[in-house]
């Protein structure tokens, strides 16, 4: 039995508290958590947004990477380095903001070379989602010699990794952001052009506009997603994975039936383990560690509550790793 520090949420808020491994919910594998990350969903959970945390008390943190201490799963003996993203962590099952966690073996993937545990969490759910988006666009016909691919919310976690991945795959990437001061940062990740988010967020009564984009990774939703659909070229696709701009979508069927536009929903939580491993392998093969480090900031677990509002306000850059 070990005592460790954890961020514990209740219906009235969250606080750092000491727990013991006997307090943890059941699971096949006991992991000593080394790193987690701070994602938009984590920030929502800490701020008390309804619908994120399904039961209390809850240890938030939808990602974790650490070393297996105890295991009833032969594939992950003690000493194994594992990563878990999504799978209900921090929502239905105690998550990564704690010194230890118990998880199920089907949630785990080995930390893939050449990544360290810290780098795996620099990727985390945001980077995993970005790779899912790029993979989905490619499977639906996006090619590097086609039209430009636009990434919205490009300076955030998903957006930053998506820009780097798309550029690494040979696409011409346009980054959309509300923070022009980060233009050089985004170009350093591989963006050919940076546009202001207002270009894509204006309301329009037109069901379709001039074809502009060969594809898009959209982390914003709302009016921005509606604009992307109107401006998508024939047979182009939008990989939709975010809602910071709203959950409503005002559009018509015309882009879908006249241009063959594809709207691809990306869910990074419920993913079969074999597919998780495939996506992680693509990340290992594609994502530049140098660019990953350039977009990563590290904080201590005690700083999570302070940083969560900054994430909700869109006031952070790239990825935030949490050292446990």
ZAMIGU-35402 format. One line per field, with one value per residue (C-alpha): x, y negated, z negated; residue number from 0; residue in one letter. Coordinates in nm, 2 decimals. Example, Ala and Ser with C-alpha at 12.3 -4.5 7.8 and 13.67 -1.06 7.14 Angstrom:
% residues 2
c1 <- [1.23 | 1.37]
c2 <- [0.45 | 0.11]
c3 <- [-0.78 | -0.71]
kollo <- [0 | 1]
papa <- [A | S]
This chain:
% residues 324
c1 <- [0.00 | 0.14 | 0.03 | 0.03 | -0.10 | -0.40 | -0.63 | -0.98 | -1.29 | -1.62 | -1.95 | -1.83 | -1.48 | -1.14 | -0.84 | -0.51 | -0.54 | -0.34 | -0.48 | -0.37 | -0.37 | -0.65 | -0.87 | -0.83 | -1.11 | -1.06 | -0.84 | -0.61 | -0.30 | -0.16 | 0.04 | 0.28 | 0.19 | 0.48 | 0.31 | -0.03 | -0.14 | -0.38 | -0.65 | -0.96 | -1.18 | -0.97 | -1.01 | -1.39 | -1.40 | -1.20 | -1.42 | -1.73 | -1.89 | -2.18 | -2.16 | -1.78 | -1.75 | -2.00 | -1.97 | -1.80 | -1.55 | -1.33 | -0.96 | -0.95 | -0.69 | -0.79 | -0.43 | -0.16 | 0.18 | 0.37 | 0.53 | 0.34 | 0.38 | 0.13 | -0.05 | -0.27 | -0.23 | 0.06 | 0.12 | 0.21 | 0.43 | 0.57 | 0.83 | 0.64 | 0.60 | 0.24 | 0.02 | -0.35 | -0.55 | -0.93 | -1.11 | -1.32 | -1.03 | -1.12 | -1.49 | -1.61 | -1.28 | -1.02 | -0.76 | -0.41 | -0.38 | -0.26 | 0.06 | -0.10 | -0.39 | -0.56 | -0.66 | -0.77 | -0.53 | -0.74 | -0.69 | -0.31 | -0.06 | 0.32 | 0.49 | 0.61 | 0.97 | 1.12 | 0.89 | 0.96 | 0.67 | 0.69 | 0.68 | 0.39 | 0.20 | 0.31 | 0.11 | -0.17 | -0.53 | -0.48 | -0.20 | -0.38 | -0.69 | -0.48 | -0.34 | -0.69 | -0.79 | -0.50 | -0.56 | -0.93 | -0.86 | -0.62 | -0.86 | -1.12 | -0.90 | -0.69 | -0.36 | -0.05 | -0.08 | -0.44 | -0.58 | -0.46 | -0.56 | -0.68 | -0.64 | -0.86 | -0.77 | -0.42 | -0.22 | -0.40 | -0.31 | -0.49 | -0.42 | -0.05 | 0.01 | -0.22 | -0.02 | 0.31 | 0.16 | 0.01 | 0.32 | 0.53 | 0.29 | 0.36 | 0.04 | 0.02 | -0.11 | -0.30 | -0.33 | -0.63 | -0.58 | -0.71 | -0.35 | -0.15 | 0.15 | 0.19 | 0.24 | 0.61 | 0.53 | 0.28 | 0.51 | 0.78 | 0.55 | 0.50 | 0.22 | 0.26 | 0.02 | -0.15 | -0.50 | -0.71 | -0.99 | -1.24 | -1.20 | -1.38 | -1.61 | -1.84 | -2.21 | -2.33 | -2.67 | -2.51 | -2.55 | -2.22 | -1.92 | -1.62 | -1.43 | -1.11 | -1.00 | -0.91 | -0.97 | -0.98 | -0.91 | -1.16 | -1.12 | -1.37 | -1.72 | -2.01 | -2.00 | -1.64 | -1.74 | -2.03 | -1.80 | -1.56 | -1.84 | -1.95 | -1.60 | -1.49 | -1.39 | -1.55 | -1.51 | -1.32 | -1.35 | -1.37 | -1.24 | -1.44 | -1.31 | -1.38 | -1.65 | -1.48 | -1.68 | -2.01 | -2.21 | -2.47 | -2.42 | -2.62 | -2.57 | -2.76 | -2.74 | -2.62 | -2.24 | -2.29 | -2.51 | -2.36 | -1.99 | -1.97 | -1.83 | -1.75 | -1.81 | -1.59 | -1.66 | -1.36 | -1.40 | -1.08 | -1.23 | -1.39 | -1.13 | -1.04 | -0.70 | -0.57 | -0.67 | -0.51 | -0.18 | -0.21 | -0.26 | 0.03 | 0.25 | 0.17 | 0.26 | 0.59 | 0.66 | 0.54 | 0.57 | 0.90 | 1.02 | 1.19 | 0.86 | 0.68 | 0.92 | 0.89 | 0.51 | 0.53 | 0.53 | 0.56 | 0.38 | 0.36 | 0.04 | -0.02 | -0.04 | -0.32 | -0.60 | -0.44 | -0.38 | -0.72 | -0.90 | -0.62 | -0.70 | -1.07 | -0.99 | -0.77 | -0.47 | -0.22 | 0.01 | 0.05 | 0.06 | 0.09 | 0.25 | 0.17 | 0.46 | 0.30]
c2 <- [0.00 | -0.34 | -0.69 | -0.95 | -1.29 | -1.33 | -1.60 | -1.49 | -1.65 | -1.66 | -1.83 | -2.15 | -2.17 | -2.01 | -1.99 | -1.81 | -1.53 | -1.23 | -0.89 | -0.53 | -0.26 | -0.09 | -0.39 | -0.33 | -0.18 | 0.18 | 0.25 | 0.52 | 0.30 | 0.07 | -0.21 | -0.45 | -0.76 | -0.97 | -1.21 | -1.33 | -1.62 | -1.91 | -1.90 | -2.10 | -1.83 | -1.82 | -2.20 | -2.16 | -1.89 | -2.10 | -2.41 | -2.20 | -2.19 | -1.95 | -1.62 | -1.57 | -1.40 | -1.12 | -1.04 | -1.18 | -1.18 | -1.18 | -1.21 | -1.40 | -1.36 | -1.19 | -1.09 | -0.91 | -0.75 | -0.55 | -0.23 | 0.09 | 0.18 | 0.47 | 0.66 | 0.95 | 0.90 | 1.10 | 0.85 | 0.58 | 0.72 | 0.50 | 0.25 | 0.20 | -0.16 | -0.22 | -0.51 | -0.55 | -0.82 | -0.86 | -0.53 | -0.72 | -0.83 | -1.14 | -1.09 | -0.75 | -0.61 | -0.78 | -0.94 | -1.06 | -1.34 | -1.11 | -0.93 | -0.59 | -0.47 | -0.13 | -0.07 | 0.21 | 0.38 | 0.31 | -0.06 | -0.04 | -0.07 | -0.03 | -0.37 | -0.35 | -0.41 | -0.66 | -0.84 | -0.87 | -0.87 | -1.25 | -1.28 | -1.03 | -1.28 | -1.57 | -1.40 | -1.27 | -1.28 | -1.60 | -1.46 | -1.12 | -1.30 | -1.51 | -1.19 | -1.04 | -1.35 | -1.33 | -0.96 | -1.01 | -1.28 | -1.05 | -0.76 | -0.99 | -1.09 | -1.39 | -1.40 | -1.62 | -1.74 | -1.86 | -2.18 | -2.33 | -2.17 | -2.42 | -2.37 | -2.57 | -2.65 | -2.59 | -2.72 | -2.49 | -2.13 | -1.94 | -2.21 | -2.24 | -1.86 | -1.85 | -2.13 | -1.94 | -1.61 | -1.74 | -1.92 | -1.61 | -1.42 | -1.67 | -1.87 | -2.24 | -2.36 | -2.68 | -2.76 | -2.95 | -3.13 | -3.43 | -3.49 | -3.66 | -3.69 | -3.31 | -3.33 | -3.24 | -2.95 | -2.80 | -2.84 | -2.67 | -2.37 | -2.36 | -2.60 | -2.76 | -3.04 | -3.17 | -3.34 | -3.51 | -3.30 | -3.58 | -3.47 | -3.15 | -3.26 | -3.50 | -3.41 | -3.37 | -3.31 | -3.13 | -2.75 | -2.72 | -2.95 | -2.94 | -2.61 | -2.68 | -2.38 | -2.03 | -1.93 | -2.06 | -1.97 | -2.16 | -2.20 | -2.48 | -2.38 | -2.62 | -2.89 | -2.80 | -2.44 | -2.57 | -2.80 | -2.51 | -2.30 | -2.58 | -2.64 | -2.28 | -2.17 | -1.87 | -1.55 | -1.73 | -1.63 | -1.81 | -1.61 | -1.76 | -1.71 | -2.02 | -2.25 | -2.56 | -2.77 | -2.61 | -2.29 | -2.42 | -2.36 | -2.57 | -2.44 | -2.28 | -1.95 | -2.12 | -2.09 | -1.72 | -1.63 | -1.88 | -1.86 | -1.53 | -1.69 | -1.45 | -1.55 | -1.31 | -1.29 | -1.20 | -1.02 | -0.96 | -0.81 | -0.48 | -0.33 | 0.04 | 0.13 | 0.25 | -0.08 | -0.27 | -0.09 | -0.17 | -0.54 | -0.55 | -0.37 | -0.64 | -0.91 | -0.74 | -0.72 | -1.07 | -1.33 | -1.51 | -1.50 | -1.83 | -1.99 | -1.81 | -1.96 | -2.30 | -2.30 | -2.15 | -2.32 | -2.13 | -2.21 | -2.04 | -1.87 | -2.15 | -2.40 | -2.22 | -2.41 | -2.74 | -2.66 | -2.51 | -2.84 | -2.95 | -2.65 | -2.73 | -3.09 | -2.97 | -3.14 | -2.86 | -2.75 | -2.39 | -2.11 | -2.10 | -1.81 | -1.75 | -1.61 | -1.39]
c3 <- [0.00 | 0.10 | 0.02 | 0.30 | 0.40 | 0.63 | 0.76 | 0.64 | 0.77 | 0.59 | 0.68 | 0.51 | 0.66 | 0.65 | 0.42 | 0.38 | 0.13 | 0.01 | 0.12 | 0.08 | 0.35 | 0.17 | 0.25 | 0.63 | 0.83 | 0.96 | 1.26 | 1.40 | 1.39 | 1.12 | 1.28 | 1.11 | 1.31 | 1.43 | 1.66 | 1.78 | 1.99 | 1.98 | 2.25 | 2.31 | 2.17 | 1.85 | 1.82 | 1.86 | 1.59 | 1.34 | 1.42 | 1.34 | 1.69 | 1.67 | 1.86 | 1.85 | 1.51 | 1.49 | 1.12 | 0.81 | 0.65 | 0.96 | 1.03 | 1.35 | 1.63 | 1.95 | 2.02 | 1.83 | 1.89 | 1.63 | 1.52 | 1.44 | 1.07 | 1.05 | 1.33 | 1.40 | 1.77 | 1.92 | 2.19 | 1.94 | 1.67 | 1.39 | 1.53 | 1.86 | 1.97 | 2.08 | 2.21 | 2.18 | 2.35 | 2.34 | 2.25 | 1.99 | 1.78 | 1.59 | 1.68 | 1.57 | 1.43 | 1.21 | 1.43 | 1.46 | 1.20 | 0.93 | 0.83 | 0.91 | 1.13 | 1.19 | 1.55 | 1.78 | 2.01 | 2.32 | 2.26 | 2.25 | 2.53 | 2.49 | 2.51 | 2.87 | 2.96 | 3.01 | 2.76 | 2.39 | 2.14 | 2.13 | 2.51 | 2.52 | 2.29 | 2.50 | 2.77 | 2.54 | 2.64 | 2.85 | 3.06 | 3.09 | 3.21 | 3.46 | 3.61 | 3.63 | 3.83 | 4.07 | 4.11 | 4.18 | 4.44 | 4.62 | 4.62 | 4.78 | 5.07 | 4.95 | 5.13 | 5.09 | 5.45 | 5.40 | 5.26 | 4.93 | 4.60 | 4.33 | 3.96 | 3.73 | 3.37 | 3.50 | 3.21 | 2.96 | 2.87 | 3.15 | 3.40 | 3.33 | 3.38 | 3.68 | 3.85 | 3.79 | 3.90 | 4.22 | 4.31 | 4.25 | 4.48 | 4.76 | 4.75 | 4.80 | 4.46 | 4.38 | 4.01 | 3.88 | 3.55 | 3.35 | 3.22 | 3.50 | 3.26 | 3.30 | 3.68 | 3.67 | 3.42 | 3.66 | 3.96 | 3.76 | 3.72 | 4.10 | 4.19 | 4.53 | 4.45 | 4.14 | 4.16 | 3.89 | 3.75 | 3.85 | 4.21 | 4.13 | 3.85 | 4.03 | 4.07 | 4.43 | 4.59 | 4.89 | 4.89 | 5.08 | 5.15 | 5.39 | 5.35 | 5.15 | 4.93 | 5.02 | 4.66 | 4.30 | 3.94 | 3.74 | 3.36 | 3.34 | 3.46 | 3.48 | 3.75 | 3.84 | 3.93 | 4.13 | 4.33 | 4.40 | 4.53 | 4.77 | 4.89 | 4.93 | 5.28 | 5.46 | 5.26 | 4.99 | 4.62 | 4.29 | 3.99 | 3.70 | 3.35 | 3.14 | 3.01 | 2.87 | 3.11 | 3.02 | 3.07 | 3.32 | 3.69 | 3.94 | 4.29 | 4.58 | 4.76 | 5.08 | 5.02 | 4.95 | 5.25 | 5.51 | 5.42 | 5.23 | 4.92 | 4.64 | 4.27 | 4.07 | 3.69 | 3.49 | 3.15 | 2.96 | 2.65 | 2.76 | 2.99 | 3.02 | 2.89 | 3.23 | 3.38 | 3.10 | 3.16 | 3.54 | 3.47 | 3.22 | 3.47 | 3.73 | 3.48 | 3.41 | 3.79 | 3.87 | 3.59 | 3.55 | 3.19 | 3.25 | 3.34 | 3.06 | 2.81 | 2.96 | 2.89 | 2.54 | 2.20 | 1.87 | 1.55 | 1.21 | 1.09 | 0.84 | 1.13 | 1.32 | 1.15 | 1.22 | 1.59 | 1.66 | 1.71 | 1.95 | 2.17 | 2.17 | 2.27 | 2.56 | 2.39 | 2.41 | 2.69 | 2.81 | 2.56 | 2.18 | 2.01 | 1.64 | 1.43 | 1.16]
kollo <- [0 | 1 | 2 | 3 | 4 | 5 | 6 | 7 | 8 | 9 | 10 | 11 | 12 | 13 | 14 | 15 | 16 | 17 | 18 | 19 | 20 | 21 | 22 | 23 | 24 | 25 | 26 | 27 | 28 | 29 | 30 | 31 | 32 | 33 | 34 | 35 | 36 | 37 | 38 | 39 | 40 | 41 | 42 | 43 | 44 | 45 | 46 | 47 | 48 | 49 | 50 | 51 | 52 | 53 | 54 | 55 | 56 | 57 | 58 | 59 | 60 | 61 | 62 | 63 | 64 | 65 | 66 | 67 | 68 | 69 | 70 | 71 | 72 | 73 | 74 | 75 | 76 | 77 | 78 | 79 | 80 | 81 | 82 | 83 | 84 | 85 | 86 | 87 | 88 | 89 | 90 | 91 | 92 | 93 | 94 | 95 | 96 | 97 | 98 | 99 | 100 | 101 | 102 | 103 | 104 | 105 | 106 | 107 | 108 | 109 | 110 | 111 | 112 | 113 | 114 | 115 | 116 | 117 | 118 | 119 | 120 | 121 | 122 | 123 | 124 | 125 | 126 | 127 | 128 | 129 | 130 | 131 | 132 | 133 | 134 | 135 | 136 | 137 | 138 | 139 | 140 | 141 | 142 | 143 | 144 | 145 | 146 | 147 | 148 | 149 | 150 | 151 | 152 | 153 | 154 | 155 | 156 | 157 | 158 | 159 | 160 | 161 | 162 | 163 | 164 | 165 | 166 | 167 | 168 | 169 | 170 | 171 | 172 | 173 | 174 | 175 | 176 | 177 | 178 | 179 | 180 | 181 | 182 | 183 | 184 | 185 | 186 | 187 | 188 | 189 | 190 | 191 | 192 | 193 | 194 | 195 | 196 | 197 | 198 | 199 | 200 | 201 | 202 | 203 | 204 | 205 | 206 | 207 | 208 | 209 | 210 | 211 | 212 | 213 | 214 | 215 | 216 | 217 | 218 | 219 | 220 | 221 | 222 | 223 | 224 | 225 | 226 | 227 | 228 | 229 | 230 | 231 | 232 | 233 | 234 | 235 | 236 | 237 | 238 | 239 | 240 | 241 | 242 | 243 | 244 | 245 | 246 | 247 | 248 | 249 | 250 | 251 | 252 | 253 | 254 | 255 | 256 | 257 | 258 | 259 | 260 | 261 | 262 | 263 | 264 | 265 | 266 | 267 | 268 | 269 | 270 | 271 | 272 | 273 | 274 | 275 | 276 | 277 | 278 | 279 | 280 | 281 | 282 | 283 | 284 | 285 | 286 | 287 | 288 | 289 | 290 | 291 | 292 | 293 | 294 | 295 | 296 | 297 | 298 | 299 | 300 | 301 | 302 | 303 | 304 | 305 | 306 | 307 | 308 | 309 | 310 | 311 | 312 | 313 | 314 | 315 | 316 | 317 | 318 | 319 | 320 | 321 | 322 | 323]
papa <- [X | X | X | X | X | X | X | X | X | X | X | X | X | X | X | X | X | X | X | X | X | X | X | X | X | X | X | X | X | X | X | X | X | X | X | X | X | X | X | X | X | X | X | X | X | X | X | X | X | X | X | X | X | X | X | X | X | X | X | X | X | X | X | X | X | X | X | X | X | X | X | X | X | X | X | X | X | X | X | X | X | X | X | X | X | X | X | X | X | X | X | X | X | X | X | X | X | X | X | X | X | X | X | X | X | X | X | X | X | X | X | X | X | X | X | X | X | X | X | X | X | X | X | X | X | X | X | X | X | X | X | X | X | X | X | X | X | X | X | X | X | X | X | X | X | X | X | X | X | X | X | X | X | X | X | X | X | X | X | X | X | X | X | X | X | X | X | X | X | X | X | X | X | X | X | X | X | X | X | X | X | X | X | X | X | X | X | X | X | X | X | X | X | X | X | X | X | X | X | X | X | X | X | X | X | X | X | X | X | X | X | X | X | X | X | X | X | X | X | X | X | X | X | X | X | X | X | X | X | X | X | X | X | X | X | X | X | X | X | X | X | X | X | X | X | X | X | X | X | X | X | X | X | X | X | X | X | X | X | X | X | X | X | X | X | X | X | X | X | X | X | X | X | X | X | X | X | X | X | X | X | X | X | X | X | X | X | X | X | X | X | X | X | X | X | X | X | X | X | X | X | X | X | X | X | X | X | X | X | X | X | X | X | X | X | X | X | X | X | X | X | X | X | X]
